[in-house]
Amino acid sequence: MVTKKKARKNEDFKKVKLKVGKKLKKTTTTDTTIKAKRVVLASQLEEKVETDENPLSFRGLTLDELCKQMGHFNSKVKMNAIQGLKQILTSRPDLVNVHLRLLVPSVVVHVSDASFEPPTRQNLLNLFKILCTASVQSMSAHITLFLAHVLRALTNIVTEVRHLALNTLSVLLDRYPSLCRNHADLFPCFINYLGSSKRLSWHKAGLIDTILNFINVYDMNRERKMETTELKIDFENGKMEGEVNTKNVFIQNPDASPFDFGVVSSSKSHAVSPFELPDALLNLANVLAPIISSIVLEDAGGQFMIQGVKLIEAIVRGAENQPNDFLLKDFRKQVYDSMSSVRIAISKRQGKSDRFRTAASWLVTSSDH
């Protein structure tokens, strides 16, 4: 039996077999010829045809291909994919509802992408606005994932990422108030954000507007205009005089179900608002007090006066109309104490501050504390 070591040694002294008509290669020459085989991908040679169901971007890519490119590691590839998605969905808005299951997971995850440049972030925000044109019914299955990524991005260490997340949240609050109200984590997470060091400065574009949208979603005490209609019914003759749309009587929200009534309902929109819980309202007052104080003292030009007044009115309205104040001992006194910095700021404000004083009159003159 020949060992491996001996076999390797014999290879160097192996006799070359000669063949008739074949010239042997010289042992001192090096063969530099290259042999290659052609690889043909038939799918790349197919000519793409744009159809109503399968539109193409300006680069000839479909929605499915663009969504796959959103997961690419290269920022430029993702930037081009965002532009392509914007182009297709802007020209074909009817595709948003149809392909929402594909678009939301592929696009929303990049709200916390720190590699994007400012123009790309603006394009991404515009793409989010296009996605938010989807109906409430279509978005209801994806709002949890959407808000999860947005709330996660609010805690990002990059300021620009937090700014994009804040603007995106404002769009969601404005477009889908009922869906946001039913999200269990939105209220406590946003309260924690407002009270954390990662909160943007009060004068940053979008912060105050987002807070107002947030309050409008949960504030059940706001004044609502109710349409009244006179209707005369003659039961003897079976006649009815007057114009009334019976559908609008039962459906106040155009996106609501016609089987949801005021007393017995299967809708989650009738859940208790955090504004009806004294602990939640007190936490909101605690985090808003420094913001309102900064507006009162630092907004010399009055640019944010209206927004500041609305914030004060929301806290006062929630405290005055709190239906469950008995659940928290000395609830109104605690709200009054939490807004002490606001009262001091109003007293120190130079110039016109009548609107602030009027809005905060309950905090100054109330005798219930």
C-alpha beads as a LAMMPS data file, in Angstrom:
LAMMPS data file: protein, C-alpha beads

369 atoms
368 bonds

1 atom types
1 bond types

-500.0 500.0 xlo xhi
-500.0 500.0 ylo yhi
-500.0 500.0 zlo zhi

Masses

1 110.0

Atoms # bond

1 1 1 0.000 0.000 0.000
2 1 1 1.421 3.363 -1.075
3 1 1 1.299 6.118 1.538
4 1 1 0.058 9.637 0.728
5 1 1 3.512 11.121 1.291
6 1 1 5.101 8.702 -1.145
7 1 1 2.361 9.264 -3.706
8 1 1 2.920 13.038 -3.639
9 1 1 6.655 12.475 -4.060
10 1 1 6.122 10.255 -7.094
11 1 1 4.004 12.921 -8.811
12 1 1 7.080 15.057 -9.423
13 1 1 8.811 12.215 -11.258
14 1 1 5.775 10.862 -13.059
15 1 1 6.472 9.911 -16.643
16 1 1 4.518 11.905 -19.190
17 1 1 2.579 9.741 -21.582
18 1 1 3.140 10.646 -25.205
19 1 1 0.293 10.753 -27.719
20 1 1 0.655 10.632 -31.461
21 1 1 0.205 14.026 -33.095
22 1 1 0.020 15.971 -29.836
23 1 1 2.713 18.467 -28.957
24 1 1 3.742 18.587 -25.325
25 1 1 3.776 21.899 -23.486
26 1 1 7.088 23.141 -22.290
27 1 1 7.528 22.982 -18.551
28 1 1 8.943 26.520 -18.421
29 1 1 5.901 28.243 -19.955
30 1 1 2.799 29.540 -18.178
31 1 1 -0.645 29.052 -19.675
32 1 1 -2.542 32.377 -19.470
33 1 1 -5.601 31.446 -21.491
34 1 1 -8.953 32.109 -19.860
35 1 1 -11.996 29.958 -20.357
36 1 1 -15.393 31.366 -19.493
37 1 1 -18.954 30.198 -19.814
38 1 1 -21.848 32.463 -20.611
39 1 1 -24.503 32.811 -17.907
40 1 1 -27.868 33.921 -19.252
41 1 1 -30.661 35.070 -16.912
42 1 1 -33.799 34.934 -18.945
43 1 1 -35.699 37.127 -16.482
44 1 1 -33.312 40.043 -17.102
45 1 1 -33.842 39.847 -20.833
46 1 1 -37.610 40.012 -20.563
47 1 1 -39.006 43.365 -21.577
48 1 1 -41.218 44.815 -18.839
49 1 1 -44.600 46.043 -19.965
50 1 1 -46.451 48.603 -17.870
51 1 1 -50.062 47.721 -17.100
52 1 1 -52.791 49.184 -14.927
53 1 1 -52.170 46.524 -12.278
54 1 1 -48.375 46.701 -12.547
55 1 1 -47.163 50.288 -13.159
56 1 1 -43.477 51.065 -13.559
57 1 1 -41.333 53.830 -12.109
58 1 1 -39.208 56.174 -14.220
59 1 1 -36.411 53.591 -13.866
60 1 1 -38.648 50.780 -15.083
61 1 1 -39.144 49.121 -11.680
62 1 1 -42.333 47.720 -10.192
63 1 1 -43.696 48.352 -6.707
64 1 1 -42.499 44.941 -5.571
65 1 1 -38.958 45.595 -6.830
66 1 1 -38.865 49.049 -5.243
67 1 1 -40.004 47.662 -1.886
68 1 1 -37.209 45.078 -2.065
69 1 1 -34.701 47.855 -2.752
70 1 1 -35.890 49.618 0.408
71 1 1 -34.113 46.841 2.296
72 1 1 -30.789 47.442 0.516
73 1 1 -27.743 48.381 2.601
74 1 1 -26.787 51.261 0.280
75 1 1 -28.391 54.615 1.126
76 1 1 -28.413 55.760 -2.498
77 1 1 -30.348 52.663 -3.579
78 1 1 -32.916 53.313 -0.846
79 1 1 -33.126 56.980 -1.847
80 1 1 -33.899 56.022 -5.455
81 1 1 -36.465 53.501 -4.223
82 1 1 -38.228 56.212 -2.185
83 1 1 -38.383 58.474 -5.237
84 1 1 -39.717 55.617 -7.362
85 1 1 -42.444 54.752 -4.855
86 1 1 -43.425 58.412 -4.606
87 1 1 -43.667 58.682 -8.371
88 1 1 -45.854 55.585 -8.793
89 1 1 -48.176 56.259 -5.844
90 1 1 -48.580 59.936 -6.744
91 1 1 -49.680 59.068 -10.264
92 1 1 -51.712 56.062 -9.095
93 1 1 -53.179 56.858 -5.640
94 1 1 -55.637 53.984 -6.004
95 1 1 -52.758 51.549 -5.459
96 1 1 -52.163 52.688 -1.870
97 1 1 -55.066 50.719 -0.408
98 1 1 -54.326 47.698 -2.581
99 1 1 -50.615 47.405 -1.739
100 1 1 -50.637 48.718 1.833
101 1 1 -49.673 45.277 3.165
102 1 1 -46.493 45.454 1.089
103 1 1 -45.721 49.149 1.524
104 1 1 -46.024 49.662 5.279
105 1 1 -43.479 47.030 6.441
106 1 1 -41.015 48.027 3.707
107 1 1 -41.179 51.801 4.130
108 1 1 -42.084 52.627 7.737
109 1 1 -39.069 50.844 9.206
110 1 1 -36.833 53.561 7.713
111 1 1 -38.313 56.302 9.897
112 1 1 -35.376 55.611 12.250
113 1 1 -32.733 55.359 9.511
114 1 1 -29.930 57.723 10.527
115 1 1 -28.023 57.387 7.235
116 1 1 -30.436 59.557 5.230
117 1 1 -29.647 63.124 4.230
118 1 1 -32.206 65.911 4.935
119 1 1 -33.657 65.880 1.368
120 1 1 -34.168 62.114 1.587
121 1 1 -35.918 62.460 4.959
122 1 1 -38.258 65.042 3.461
123 1 1 -39.039 62.677 0.583
124 1 1 -39.663 59.909 3.101
125 1 1 -42.063 62.144 5.048
126 1 1 -43.908 62.941 1.818
127 1 1 -44.109 59.204 1.120
128 1 1 -45.593 58.667 4.597
129 1 1 -48.218 61.304 3.810
130 1 1 -49.102 59.412 0.637
131 1 1 -49.464 56.179 2.623
132 1 1 -51.744 58.007 5.056
133 1 1 -54.217 58.688 2.255
134 1 1 -55.355 55.085 2.731
135 1 1 -58.794 54.612 4.225
136 1 1 -59.299 54.035 7.933
137 1 1 -60.443 50.476 7.293
138 1 1 -57.315 49.664 5.284
139 1 1 -54.919 51.300 7.747
140 1 1 -56.526 49.695 10.822
141 1 1 -54.602 46.462 10.211
142 1 1 -51.259 48.297 9.983
143 1 1 -51.544 51.167 12.478
144 1 1 -49.956 49.102 15.273
145 1 1 -46.807 48.433 13.236
146 1 1 -46.753 52.019 11.959
147 1 1 -46.924 53.533 15.445
148 1 1 -44.429 51.020 16.848
149 1 1 -41.729 52.226 14.450
150 1 1 -42.622 55.896 14.988
151 1 1 -42.568 55.660 18.792
152 1 1 -39.260 53.808 18.613
153 1 1 -37.786 56.549 16.426
154 1 1 -38.839 59.207 18.965
155 1 1 -36.172 57.840 21.323
156 1 1 -33.393 57.800 18.707
157 1 1 -30.140 59.540 19.614
158 1 1 -30.108 61.431 16.292
159 1 1 -32.087 64.675 16.491
160 1 1 -33.075 64.607 12.817
161 1 1 -34.570 61.130 13.229
162 1 1 -36.658 62.276 16.205
163 1 1 -37.832 65.286 14.209
164 1 1 -38.963 63.063 11.325
165 1 1 -40.736 60.719 13.756
166 1 1 -42.524 63.661 15.380
167 1 1 -43.766 64.994 12.035
168 1 1 -44.871 61.504 11.030
169 1 1 -46.777 61.090 14.291
170 1 1 -48.517 64.412 13.678
171 1 1 -49.710 63.142 10.287
172 1 1 -51.046 59.931 11.843
173 1 1 -52.830 61.792 14.646
174 1 1 -54.454 64.159 12.184
175 1 1 -55.455 61.475 9.670
176 1 1 -56.412 58.555 11.929
177 1 1 -57.568 59.967 15.300
178 1 1 -59.814 57.018 16.151
179 1 1 -57.111 54.441 15.391
180 1 1 -54.518 56.360 17.392
181 1 1 -56.914 56.751 20.328
182 1 1 -57.376 52.981 20.491
183 1 1 -53.620 52.317 20.538
184 1 1 -52.758 51.320 24.099
185 1 1 -49.117 52.471 24.081
186 1 1 -49.416 55.826 22.324
187 1 1 -50.552 57.969 25.270
188 1 1 -47.980 56.783 27.864
189 1 1 -45.131 56.654 25.330
190 1 1 -45.745 60.189 24.094
191 1 1 -46.079 61.476 27.665
192 1 1 -42.724 59.874 28.494
193 1 1 -41.220 61.485 25.394
194 1 1 -42.467 64.954 26.366
195 1 1 -40.960 64.542 29.820
196 1 1 -37.618 63.148 28.661
197 1 1 -34.366 64.848 27.709
198 1 1 -34.800 63.689 24.105
199 1 1 -37.766 65.989 23.555
200 1 1 -37.153 68.620 20.904
201 1 1 -37.057 72.284 21.886
202 1 1 -40.484 73.860 22.156
203 1 1 -39.804 76.233 19.242
204 1 1 -38.855 73.413 16.856
205 1 1 -41.213 73.246 13.897
206 1 1 -43.912 70.673 14.441
207 1 1 -43.629 70.007 18.186
208 1 1 -46.460 72.246 19.411
209 1 1 -48.717 71.261 16.507
210 1 1 -48.112 67.584 17.241
211 1 1 -48.975 68.108 20.907
212 1 1 -52.214 69.850 19.928
213 1 1 -53.124 67.024 17.548
214 1 1 -52.324 64.567 20.330
215 1 1 -54.618 66.403 22.755
216 1 1 -57.422 66.670 20.190
217 1 1 -57.342 62.893 19.724
218 1 1 -57.942 62.205 23.424
219 1 1 -59.859 65.296 24.564
220 1 1 -63.478 64.197 24.834
221 1 1 -64.563 67.534 26.350
222 1 1 -64.056 69.706 23.298
223 1 1 -67.037 71.596 21.962
224 1 1 -68.713 69.737 19.133
225 1 1 -71.138 71.309 16.725
226 1 1 -74.323 69.264 16.469
227 1 1 -76.568 69.665 13.459
228 1 1 -80.254 69.938 14.316
229 1 1 -83.164 69.307 11.991
230 1 1 -86.873 69.875 12.574
231 1 1 -89.056 66.958 11.602
232 1 1 -92.841 66.746 11.833
233 1 1 -94.378 63.261 11.793
234 1 1 -98.098 62.728 11.212
235 1 1 -98.826 59.224 12.479
236 1 1 -102.503 59.333 11.529
237 1 1 -101.897 60.053 7.863
238 1 1 -98.466 58.425 7.703
239 1 1 -96.732 61.570 6.489
240 1 1 -93.446 63.191 7.415
241 1 1 -92.586 66.840 6.844
242 1 1 -89.015 68.052 6.847
243 1 1 -85.713 67.045 5.321
244 1 1 -83.603 64.621 7.284
245 1 1 -80.883 62.193 6.334
246 1 1 -81.476 59.188 8.574
247 1 1 -78.062 57.806 7.701
248 1 1 -76.336 60.832 9.227
249 1 1 -78.387 60.434 12.392
250 1 1 -76.684 57.156 13.186
251 1 1 -73.343 57.728 11.495
252 1 1 -71.583 60.797 12.849
253 1 1 -68.238 59.511 11.610
254 1 1 -68.151 58.723 7.858
255 1 1 -65.717 55.897 8.574
256 1 1 -67.855 54.329 11.282
257 1 1 -69.916 51.192 10.977
258 1 1 -73.676 51.662 10.380
259 1 1 -74.302 49.058 13.096
260 1 1 -72.537 51.041 15.842
261 1 1 -75.046 52.960 17.963
262 1 1 -74.531 55.290 20.886
263 1 1 -75.659 52.862 23.593
264 1 1 -74.728 49.405 22.341
265 1 1 -71.688 49.299 20.107
266 1 1 -69.062 46.859 18.914
267 1 1 -66.625 49.664 18.124
268 1 1 -63.492 50.233 20.184
269 1 1 -63.899 53.995 19.752
270 1 1 -66.082 54.023 22.866
271 1 1 -63.153 53.092 25.122
272 1 1 -62.368 55.383 28.041
273 1 1 -60.119 58.275 27.068
274 1 1 -57.025 59.001 29.197
275 1 1 -58.500 62.488 29.626
276 1 1 -61.198 60.813 31.731
277 1 1 -58.589 59.318 34.075
278 1 1 -57.200 61.728 36.691
279 1 1 -53.747 60.090 36.824
280 1 1 -53.256 60.371 33.067
281 1 1 -54.444 63.986 32.945
282 1 1 -52.173 64.907 35.847
283 1 1 -49.179 63.339 34.068
284 1 1 -50.033 65.354 30.967
285 1 1 -50.216 68.568 33.004
286 1 1 -46.817 67.845 34.566
287 1 1 -45.039 67.434 31.212
288 1 1 -46.837 70.338 29.506
289 1 1 -46.195 72.888 32.257
290 1 1 -42.493 73.485 31.339
291 1 1 -43.378 73.747 27.646
292 1 1 -46.165 76.261 28.276
293 1 1 -43.914 78.271 30.599
294 1 1 -41.238 78.471 27.904
295 1 1 -43.797 79.677 25.368
296 1 1 -45.076 82.377 27.736
297 1 1 -41.605 83.677 28.663
298 1 1 -39.602 83.206 25.461
299 1 1 -42.122 83.811 22.679
300 1 1 -41.708 87.576 22.588
301 1 1 -43.131 87.921 19.089
302 1 1 -46.330 86.059 19.912
303 1 1 -45.829 83.488 17.161
304 1 1 -46.863 80.619 19.446
305 1 1 -49.400 82.507 21.571
306 1 1 -52.470 80.815 20.077
307 1 1 -50.947 77.357 20.508
308 1 1 -49.935 78.153 24.090
309 1 1 -53.442 79.347 24.922
310 1 1 -54.916 76.144 23.464
311 1 1 -52.610 74.021 25.617
312 1 1 -53.677 75.878 28.764
313 1 1 -57.342 75.620 27.822
314 1 1 -57.020 71.872 27.261
315 1 1 -55.588 71.302 30.754
316 1 1 -58.184 73.557 32.378
317 1 1 -61.028 71.936 30.442
318 1 1 -59.842 68.462 31.363
319 1 1 -59.551 69.343 35.061
320 1 1 -62.920 71.094 35.271
321 1 1 -64.806 68.333 33.443
322 1 1 -62.967 65.367 34.969
323 1 1 -65.712 62.775 35.636
324 1 1 -63.512 60.526 37.782
325 1 1 -61.721 63.063 39.973
326 1 1 -62.785 61.073 43.045
327 1 1 -60.274 58.374 42.049
328 1 1 -57.358 60.638 42.960
329 1 1 -57.252 62.489 46.244
330 1 1 -57.027 66.273 45.875
331 1 1 -56.958 65.931 42.100
332 1 1 -57.686 69.565 41.299
333 1 1 -55.170 70.773 43.846
334 1 1 -52.499 68.580 42.289
335 1 1 -53.288 69.951 38.833
336 1 1 -53.171 73.457 40.276
337 1 1 -49.765 72.789 41.850
338 1 1 -48.379 71.218 38.661
339 1 1 -49.111 74.429 36.747
340 1 1 -47.391 76.732 39.237
341 1 1 -44.573 77.476 36.773
342 1 1 -47.184 78.590 34.230
343 1 1 -48.736 81.047 36.692
344 1 1 -45.312 82.485 37.503
345 1 1 -44.444 82.798 33.809
346 1 1 -47.707 84.624 33.051
347 1 1 -47.091 87.074 35.902
348 1 1 -43.565 87.787 34.597
349 1 1 -44.488 88.076 30.933
350 1 1 -43.849 91.493 29.479
351 1 1 -46.226 92.993 26.974
352 1 1 -49.645 91.622 26.084
353 1 1 -50.566 88.558 28.104
354 1 1 -54.336 89.007 28.487
355 1 1 -55.097 85.917 26.423
356 1 1 -52.845 83.792 28.625
357 1 1 -54.427 85.183 31.795
358 1 1 -57.926 84.559 30.466
359 1 1 -57.113 80.989 29.479
360 1 1 -55.469 80.304 32.841
361 1 1 -58.133 82.041 34.946
362 1 1 -59.114 78.728 36.570
363 1 1 -55.513 78.198 37.632
364 1 1 -55.383 81.625 39.243
365 1 1 -58.816 82.357 40.677
366 1 1 -60.330 78.929 41.368
367 1 1 -61.341 78.440 44.994
368 1 1 -61.436 74.659 44.863
369 1 1 -57.768 74.196 45.754

Bonds

1 1 1 2
2 1 2 3
3 1 3 4
4 1 4 5
5 1 5 6
6 1 6 7
7 1 7 8
8 1 8 9
9 1 9 10
10 1 10 11
11 1 11 12
12 1 12 13
13 1 13 14
14 1 14 15
15 1 15 16
16 1 16 17
17 1 17 18
18 1 18 19
19 1 19 20
20 1 20 21
21 1 21 22
22 1 22 23
23 1 23 24
24 1 24 25
25 1 25 26
26 1 26 27
27 1 27 28
28 1 28 29
29 1 29 30
30 1 30 31
31 1 31 32
32 1 32 33
33 1 33 34
34 1 34 35
35 1 35 36
36 1 36 37
37 1 37 38
38 1 38 39
39 1 39 40
40 1 40 41
41 1 41 42
42 1 42 43
43 1 43 44
44 1 44 45
45 1 45 46
46 1 46 47
47 1 47 48
48 1 48 49
49 1 49 50
50 1 50 51
51 1 51 52
52 1 52 53
53 1 53 54
54 1 54 55
55 1 55 56
56 1 56 57
57 1 57 58
58 1 58 59
59 1 59 60
60 1 60 61
61 1 61 62
62 1 62 63
63 1 63 64
64 1 64 65
65 1 65 66
66 1 66 67
67 1 67 68
68 1 68 69
69 1 69 70
70 1 70 71
71 1 71 72
72 1 72 73
73 1 73 74
74 1 74 75
75 1 75 76
76 1 76 77
77 1 77 78
78 1 78 79
79 1 79 80
80 1 80 81
81 1 81 82
82 1 82 83
83 1 83 84
84 1 84 85
85 1 85 86
86 1 86 87
87 1 87 88
88 1 88 89
89 1 89 90
90 1 90 91
91 1 91 92
92 1 92 93
93 1 93 94
94 1 94 95
95 1 95 96
96 1 96 97
97 1 97 98
98 1 98 99
99 1 99 100
100 1 100 101
101 1 101 102
102 1 102 103
103 1 103 104
104 1 104 105
105 1 105 106
106 1 106 107
107 1 107 108
108 1 108 109
109 1 109 110
110 1 110 111
111 1 111 112
112 1 112 113
113 1 113 114
114 1 114 115
115 1 115 116
116 1 116 117
117 1 117 118
118 1 118 119
119 1 119 120
120 1 120 121
121 1 121 122
122 1 122 123
123 1 123 124
124 1 124 125
125 1 125 126
126 1 126 127
127 1 127 128
128 1 128 129
129 1 129 130
130 1 130 131
131 1 131 132
132 1 132 133
133 1 133 134
134 1 134 135
135 1 135 136
136 1 136 137
137 1 137 138
138 1 138 139
139 1 139 140
140 1 140 141
141 1 141 142
142 1 142 143
143 1 143 144
144 1 144 145
145 1 145 146
146 1 146 147
147 1 147 148
148 1 148 149
149 1 149 150
150 1 150 151
151 1 151 152
152 1 152 153
153 1 153 154
154 1 154 155
155 1 155 156
156 1 156 157
157 1 157 158
158 1 158 159
159 1 159 160
160 1 160 161
161 1 161 162
162 1 162 163
163 1 163 164
164 1 164 165
165 1 165 166
166 1 166 167
167 1 167 168
168 1 168 169
169 1 169 170
170 1 170 171
171 1 171 172
172 1 172 173
173 1 173 174
174 1 174 175
175 1 175 176
176 1 176 177
177 1 177 178
178 1 178 179
179 1 179 180
180 1 180 181
181 1 181 182
182 1 182 183
183 1 183 184
184 1 184 185
185 1 185 186
186 1 186 187
187 1 187 188
188 1 188 189
189 1 189 190
190 1 190 191
191 1 191 192
192 1 192 193
193 1 193 194
194 1 194 195
195 1 195 196
196 1 196 197
197 1 197 198
198 1 198 199
199 1 199 200
200 1 200 201
201 1 201 202
202 1 202 203
203 1 203 204
204 1 204 205
205 1 205 206
206 1 206 207
207 1 207 208
208 1 208 209
209 1 209 210
210 1 210 211
211 1 211 212
212 1 212 213
213 1 213 214
214 1 214 215
215 1 215 216
216 1 216 217
217 1 217 218
218 1 218 219
219 1 219 220
220 1 220 221
221 1 221 222
222 1 222 223
223 1 223 224
224 1 224 225
225 1 225 226
226 1 226 227
227 1 227 228
228 1 228 229
229 1 229 230
230 1 230 231
231 1 231 232
232 1 232 233
233 1 233 234
234 1 234 235
235 1 235 236
236 1 236 237
237 1 237 238
238 1 238 239
239 1 239 240
240 1 240 241
241 1 241 242
242 1 242 243
243 1 243 244
244 1 244 245
245 1 245 246
246 1 246 247
247 1 247 248
248 1 248 249
249 1 249 250
250 1 250 251
251 1 251 252
252 1 252 253
253 1 253 254
254 1 254 255
255 1 255 256
256 1 256 257
257 1 257 258
258 1 258 259
259 1 259 260
260 1 260 261
261 1 261 262
262 1 262 263
263 1 263 264
264 1 264 265
265 1 265 266
266 1 266 267
267 1 267 268
268 1 268 269
269 1 269 270
270 1 270 271
271 1 271 272
272 1 272 273
273 1 273 274
274 1 274 275
275 1 275 276
276 1 276 277
277 1 277 278
278 1 278 279
279 1 279 280
280 1 280 281
281 1 281 282
282 1 282 283
283 1 283 284
284 1 284 285
285 1 285 286
286 1 286 287
287 1 287 288
288 1 288 289
289 1 289 290
290 1 290 291
291 1 291 292
292 1 292 293
293 1 293 294
294 1 294 295
295 1 295 296
296 1 296 297
297 1 297 298
298 1 298 299
299 1 299 300
300 1 300 301
301 1 301 302
302 1 302 303
303 1 303 304
304 1 304 305
305 1 305 306
306 1 306 307
307 1 307 308
308 1 308 309
309 1 309 310
310 1 310 311
311 1 311 312
312 1 312 313
313 1 313 314
314 1 314 315
315 1 315 316
316 1 316 317
317 1 317 318
318 1 318 319
319 1 319 320
320 1 320 321
321 1 321 322
322 1 322 323
323 1 323 324
324 1 324 325
325 1 325 326
326 1 326 327
327 1 327 328
328 1 328 329
329 1 329 330
330 1 330 331
331 1 331 332
332 1 332 333
333 1 333 334
334 1 334 335
335 1 335 336
336 1 336 337
337 1 337 338
338 1 338 339
339 1 339 340
340 1 340 341
341 1 341 342
342 1 342 343
343 1 343 344
344 1 344 345
345 1 345 346
346 1 346 347
347 1 347 348
348 1 348 349
349 1 349 350
350 1 350 351
351 1 351 352
352 1 352 353
353 1 353 354
354 1 354 355
355 1 355 356
356 1 356 357
357 1 357 358
358 1 358 359
359 1 359 360
360 1 360 361
361 1 361 362
362 1 362 363
363 1 363 364
364 1 364 365
365 1 365 366
366 1 366 367
367 1 367 368
368 1 368 369
